Amino acid sequence: MYQNKIALMPQDILEKEFKIDTRGYRLKEVDQFLDIIINDYEQFLNIINNLEKEKADLLGEIMSLKQELRNSKMNIEVAKENNDVPEVTNVDILRRLSQLEKMVYGAINKDN
């Protein structure tokens, strides 16, 4: 994702060798290499800052969703407490259906 923005890997920095002039390393070559390192560090800092901002946004969203979930759970509990009608389950529906079938088929059998 960010690999195309970073020019140097740690191994590149470790293995970098500068050519030596009569008075030491070539200053221009060292300066160019340090410019690349500085650019990479700026990129790293930008990446870190963007990821930190994204993390903060996601944490805020998580907190908001957790609060919404808590509110929903509380609303469900309040609705259950205020509901005087017993909760209807599949078993209740099947019992009622069975009773209706008995009534309907029983009435048909009595007419014949």
Biotite code that builds the C-alpha atoms (Angstrom):
import biotite.structure as struc

atoms = struc.array([
    struc.Atom([0.000, 0.000, 0.000], chain_id="A", res_id=1, res_name="MET", atom_name="CA", element="C"),
    struc.Atom([2.663, 2.499, 1.022], chain_id="A", res_id=2, res_name="TYR", atom_name="CA", element="C"),
    struc.Atom([5.630, 0.621, -0.412], chain_id="A", res_id=3, res_name="GLN", atom_name="CA", element="C"),
    struc.Atom([5.757, 2.735, -3.567], chain_id="A", res_id=4, res_name="ASN", atom_name="CA", element="C"),
    struc.Atom([6.187, 5.887, -1.433], chain_id="A", res_id=5, res_name="LYS", atom_name="CA", element="C"),
    struc.Atom([9.150, 4.569, 0.567], chain_id="A", res_id=6, res_name="ILE", atom_name="CA", element="C"),
    struc.Atom([12.462, 4.553, -1.305], chain_id="A", res_id=7, res_name="ALA", atom_name="CA", element="C"),
    struc.Atom([14.678, 2.827, 1.261], chain_id="A", res_id=8, res_name="LEU", atom_name="CA", element="C"),
    struc.Atom([14.336, -0.262, 3.352], chain_id="A", res_id=9, res_name="MET", atom_name="CA", element="C"),
    struc.Atom([16.343, -0.621, 6.581], chain_id="A", res_id=10, res_name="PRO", atom_name="CA", element="C"),
    struc.Atom([18.707, -3.046, 4.862], chain_id="A", res_id=11, res_name="GLN", atom_name="CA", element="C"),
    struc.Atom([19.435, -0.421, 2.153], chain_id="A", res_id=12, res_name="ASP", atom_name="CA", element="C"),
    struc.Atom([20.515, 2.079, 4.787], chain_id="A", res_id=13, res_name="ILE", atom_name="CA", element="C"),
    struc.Atom([22.610, -0.510, 6.609], chain_id="A", res_id=14, res_name="LEU", atom_name="CA", element="C"),
    struc.Atom([24.431, -1.643, 3.478], chain_id="A", res_id=15, res_name="GLU", atom_name="CA", element="C"),
    struc.Atom([24.976, 1.812, 1.948], chain_id="A", res_id=16, res_name="LYS", atom_name="CA", element="C"),
    struc.Atom([28.633, 2.463, 1.146], chain_id="A", res_id=17, res_name="GLU", atom_name="CA", element="C"),
    struc.Atom([29.904, 5.893, 0.168], chain_id="A", res_id=18, res_name="PHE", atom_name="CA", element="C"),
    struc.Atom([32.863, 6.515, -2.094], chain_id="A", res_id=19, res_name="LYS", atom_name="CA", element="C"),
    struc.Atom([35.834, 8.068, -0.355], chain_id="A", res_id=20, res_name="ILE", atom_name="CA", element="C"),
    struc.Atom([37.630, 11.155, -1.671], chain_id="A", res_id=21, res_name="ASP", atom_name="CA", element="C"),
    struc.Atom([40.947, 12.450, -0.466], chain_id="A", res_id=22, res_name="THR", atom_name="CA", element="C"),
    struc.Atom([39.258, 14.301, 2.373], chain_id="A", res_id=23, res_name="ARG", atom_name="CA", element="C"),
    struc.Atom([36.626, 11.663, 3.239], chain_id="A", res_id=24, res_name="GLY", atom_name="CA", element="C"),
    struc.Atom([33.212, 10.744, 1.901], chain_id="A", res_id=25, res_name="TYR", atom_name="CA", element="C"),
    struc.Atom([31.793, 12.667, -1.047], chain_id="A", res_id=26, res_name="ARG", atom_name="CA", element="C"),
    struc.Atom([29.570, 15.268, 0.574], chain_id="A", res_id=27, res_name="LEU", atom_name="CA", element="C"),
    struc.Atom([27.196, 15.515, -2.376], chain_id="A", res_id=28, res_name="LYS", atom_name="CA", element="C"),
    struc.Atom([26.602, 11.748, -2.357], chain_id="A", res_id=29, res_name="GLU", atom_name="CA", element="C"),
    struc.Atom([26.045, 11.707, 1.403], chain_id="A", res_id=30, res_name="VAL", atom_name="CA", element="C"),
    struc.Atom([23.676, 14.688, 1.172], chain_id="A", res_id=31, res_name="ASP", atom_name="CA", element="C"),
    struc.Atom([21.655, 13.027, -1.590], chain_id="A", res_id=32, res_name="GLN", atom_name="CA", element="C"),
    struc.Atom([21.353, 9.843, 0.437], chain_id="A", res_id=33, res_name="PHE", atom_name="CA", element="C"),
    struc.Atom([20.335, 11.778, 3.541], chain_id="A", res_id=34, res_name="LEU", atom_name="CA", element="C"),
    struc.Atom([17.707, 13.629, 1.466], chain_id="A", res_id=35, res_name="ASP", atom_name="CA", element="C"),
    struc.Atom([16.207, 10.273, 0.510], chain_id="A", res_id=36, res_name="ILE", atom_name="CA", element="C"),
    struc.Atom([16.189, 9.195, 4.166], chain_id="A", res_id=37, res_name="ILE", atom_name="CA", element="C"),
    struc.Atom([14.565, 12.477, 5.220], chain_id="A", res_id=38, res_name="ILE", atom_name="CA", element="C"),
    struc.Atom([11.893, 12.048, 2.539], chain_id="A", res_id=39, res_name="ASN", atom_name="CA", element="C"),
    struc.Atom([11.209, 8.516, 3.758], chain_id="A", res_id=40, res_name="ASP", atom_name="CA", element="C"),
    struc.Atom([10.886, 9.684, 7.340], chain_id="A", res_id=41, res_name="TYR", atom_name="CA", element="C"),
    struc.Atom([8.446, 12.377, 6.253], chain_id="A", res_id=42, res_name="GLU", atom_name="CA", element="C"),
    struc.Atom([6.431, 9.714, 4.430], chain_id="A", res_id=43, res_name="GLN", atom_name="CA", element="C"),
    struc.Atom([6.499, 7.483, 7.512], chain_id="A", res_id=44, res_name="PHE", atom_name="CA", element="C"),
    struc.Atom([5.310, 10.346, 9.686], chain_id="A", res_id=45, res_name="LEU", atom_name="CA", element="C"),
    struc.Atom([2.483, 11.155, 7.260], chain_id="A", res_id=46, res_name="ASN", atom_name="CA", element="C"),
    struc.Atom([1.469, 7.513, 7.159], chain_id="A", res_id=47, res_name="ILE", atom_name="CA", element="C"),
    struc.Atom([1.564, 7.262, 10.950], chain_id="A", res_id=48, res_name="ILE", atom_name="CA", element="C"),
    struc.Atom([-0.459, 10.461, 11.353], chain_id="A", res_id=49, res_name="ASN", atom_name="CA", element="C"),
    struc.Atom([-3.064, 9.285, 8.833], chain_id="A", res_id=50, res_name="ASN", atom_name="CA", element="C"),
    struc.Atom([-3.341, 5.893, 10.510], chain_id="A", res_id=51, res_name="LEU", atom_name="CA", element="C"),
    struc.Atom([-3.645, 7.502, 13.943], chain_id="A", res_id=52, res_name="GLU", atom_name="CA", element="C"),
    struc.Atom([-6.435, 9.747, 12.651], chain_id="A", res_id=53, res_name="LYS", atom_name="CA", element="C"),
    struc.Atom([-8.163, 6.766, 11.045], chain_id="A", res_id=54, res_name="GLU", atom_name="CA", element="C"),
    struc.Atom([-7.785, 4.807, 14.290], chain_id="A", res_id=55, res_name="LYS", atom_name="CA", element="C"),
    struc.Atom([-9.300, 7.662, 16.302], chain_id="A", res_id=56, res_name="ALA", atom_name="CA", element="C"),
    struc.Atom([-12.209, 7.912, 13.853], chain_id="A", res_id=57, res_name="ASP", atom_name="CA", element="C"),
    struc.Atom([-12.819, 4.158, 14.041], chain_id="A", res_id=58, res_name="LEU", atom_name="CA", element="C"),
    struc.Atom([-12.653, 4.171, 17.838], chain_id="A", res_id=59, res_name="LEU", atom_name="CA", element="C"),
    struc.Atom([-15.192, 6.987, 17.873], chain_id="A", res_id=60, res_name="GLY", atom_name="CA", element="C"),
    struc.Atom([-17.441, 5.012, 15.564], chain_id="A", res_id=61, res_name="GLU", atom_name="CA", element="C"),
    struc.Atom([-17.054, 1.913, 17.751], chain_id="A", res_id=62, res_name="ILE", atom_name="CA", element="C"),
    struc.Atom([-18.031, 3.907, 20.837], chain_id="A", res_id=63, res_name="MET", atom_name="CA", element="C"),
    struc.Atom([-21.031, 5.331, 19.007], chain_id="A", res_id=64, res_name="SER", atom_name="CA", element="C"),
    struc.Atom([-22.139, 1.870, 17.862], chain_id="A", res_id=65, res_name="LEU", atom_name="CA", element="C"),
    struc.Atom([-21.679, 0.445, 21.358], chain_id="A", res_id=66, res_name="LYS", atom_name="CA", element="C"),
    struc.Atom([-23.848, 3.233, 22.776], chain_id="A", res_id=67, res_name="GLN", atom_name="CA", element="C"),
    struc.Atom([-26.458, 2.595, 20.092], chain_id="A", res_id=68, res_name="GLU", atom_name="CA", element="C"),
    struc.Atom([-26.408, -1.119, 20.952], chain_id="A", res_id=69, res_name="LEU", atom_name="CA", element="C"),
    struc.Atom([-26.841, -0.346, 24.670], chain_id="A", res_id=70, res_name="ARG", atom_name="CA", element="C"),
    struc.Atom([-29.764, 1.950, 23.869], chain_id="A", res_id=71, res_name="ASN", atom_name="CA", element="C"),
    struc.Atom([-31.363, -0.711, 21.671], chain_id="A", res_id=72, res_name="SER", atom_name="CA", element="C"),
    struc.Atom([-30.994, -3.339, 24.388], chain_id="A", res_id=73, res_name="LYS", atom_name="CA", element="C"),
    struc.Atom([-32.552, -0.970, 26.916], chain_id="A", res_id=74, res_name="MET", atom_name="CA", element="C"),
    struc.Atom([-35.437, -0.234, 24.529], chain_id="A", res_id=75, res_name="ASN", atom_name="CA", element="C"),
    struc.Atom([-36.016, -3.967, 24.060], chain_id="A", res_id=76, res_name="ILE", atom_name="CA", element="C"),
    struc.Atom([-36.053, -4.511, 27.828], chain_id="A", res_id=77, res_name="GLU", atom_name="CA", element="C"),
    struc.Atom([-38.475, -1.622, 28.338], chain_id="A", res_id=78, res_name="VAL", atom_name="CA", element="C"),
    struc.Atom([-40.717, -2.949, 25.564], chain_id="A", res_id=79, res_name="ALA", atom_name="CA", element="C"),
    struc.Atom([-40.690, -6.429, 27.115], chain_id="A", res_id=80, res_name="LYS", atom_name="CA", element="C"),
    struc.Atom([-41.547, -5.034, 30.562], chain_id="A", res_id=81, res_name="GLU", atom_name="CA", element="C"),
    struc.Atom([-44.377, -2.869, 29.206], chain_id="A", res_id=82, res_name="ASN", atom_name="CA", element="C"),
    struc.Atom([-45.790, -5.608, 26.990], chain_id="A", res_id=83, res_name="ASN", atom_name="CA", element="C"),
    struc.Atom([-48.717, -7.328, 28.729], chain_id="A", res_id=84, res_name="ASP", atom_name="CA", element="C"),
    struc.Atom([-49.261, -9.715, 25.822], chain_id="A", res_id=85, res_name="VAL", atom_name="CA", element="C"),
    struc.Atom([-47.289, -12.921, 26.321], chain_id="A", res_id=86, res_name="PRO", atom_name="CA", element="C"),
    struc.Atom([-44.564, -13.596, 23.809], chain_id="A", res_id=87, res_name="GLU", atom_name="CA", element="C"),
    struc.Atom([-45.785, -15.812, 20.972], chain_id="A", res_id=88, res_name="VAL", atom_name="CA", element="C"),
    struc.Atom([-43.451, -18.611, 19.963], chain_id="A", res_id=89, res_name="THR", atom_name="CA", element="C"),
    struc.Atom([-43.542, -21.096, 17.122], chain_id="A", res_id=90, res_name="ASN", atom_name="CA", element="C"),
    struc.Atom([-44.753, -23.751, 19.527], chain_id="A", res_id=91, res_name="VAL", atom_name="CA", element="C"),
    struc.Atom([-47.735, -21.570, 20.478], chain_id="A", res_id=92, res_name="ASP", atom_name="CA", element="C"),
    struc.Atom([-48.583, -21.025, 16.816], chain_id="A", res_id=93, res_name="ILE", atom_name="CA", element="C"),
    struc.Atom([-48.396, -24.769, 16.104], chain_id="A", res_id=94, res_name="LEU", atom_name="CA", element="C"),
    struc.Atom([-50.694, -25.535, 19.063], chain_id="A", res_id=95, res_name="ARG", atom_name="CA", element="C"),
    struc.Atom([-53.250, -23.009, 17.865], chain_id="A", res_id=96, res_name="ARG", atom_name="CA", element="C"),
    struc.Atom([-53.065, -24.355, 14.327], chain_id="A", res_id=97, res_name="LEU", atom_name="CA", element="C"),
    struc.Atom([-53.566, -27.895, 15.610], chain_id="A", res_id=98, res_name="SER", atom_name="CA", element="C"),
    struc.Atom([-56.624, -26.800, 17.617], chain_id="A", res_id=99, res_name="GLN", atom_name="CA", element="C"),
    struc.Atom([-58.078, -25.030, 14.595], chain_id="A", res_id=100, res_name="LEU", atom_name="CA", element="C"),
    struc.Atom([-57.555, -28.129, 12.435], chain_id="A", res_id=101, res_name="GLU", atom_name="CA", element="C"),
    struc.Atom([-59.327, -30.249, 15.036], chain_id="A", res_id=102, res_name="LYS", atom_name="CA", element="C"),
    struc.Atom([-62.240, -27.813, 15.081], chain_id="A", res_id=103, res_name="MET", atom_name="CA", element="C"),
    struc.Atom([-62.496, -27.564, 11.291], chain_id="A", res_id=104, res_name="VAL", atom_name="CA", element="C"),
    struc.Atom([-62.042, -31.245, 10.543], chain_id="A", res_id=105, res_name="TYR", atom_name="CA", element="C"),
    struc.Atom([-64.182, -32.214, 13.512], chain_id="A", res_id=106, res_name="GLY", atom_name="CA", element="C"),
    struc.Atom([-67.004, -30.012, 12.237], chain_id="A", res_id=107, res_name="ALA", atom_name="CA", element="C"),
    struc.Atom([-66.710, -31.491, 8.737], chain_id="A", res_id=108, res_name="ILE", atom_name="CA", element="C"),
    struc.Atom([-66.797, -35.035, 10.087], chain_id="A", res_id=109, res_name="ASN", atom_name="CA", element="C"),
    struc.Atom([-69.915, -34.279, 12.201], chain_id="A", res_id=110, res_name="LYS", atom_name="CA", element="C"),
    struc.Atom([-71.750, -32.906, 9.119], chain_id="A", res_id=111, res_name="ASP", atom_name="CA", element="C"),
    struc.Atom([-71.156, -36.112, 7.131], chain_id="A", res_id=112, res_name="ASN", atom_name="CA", element="C"),
])
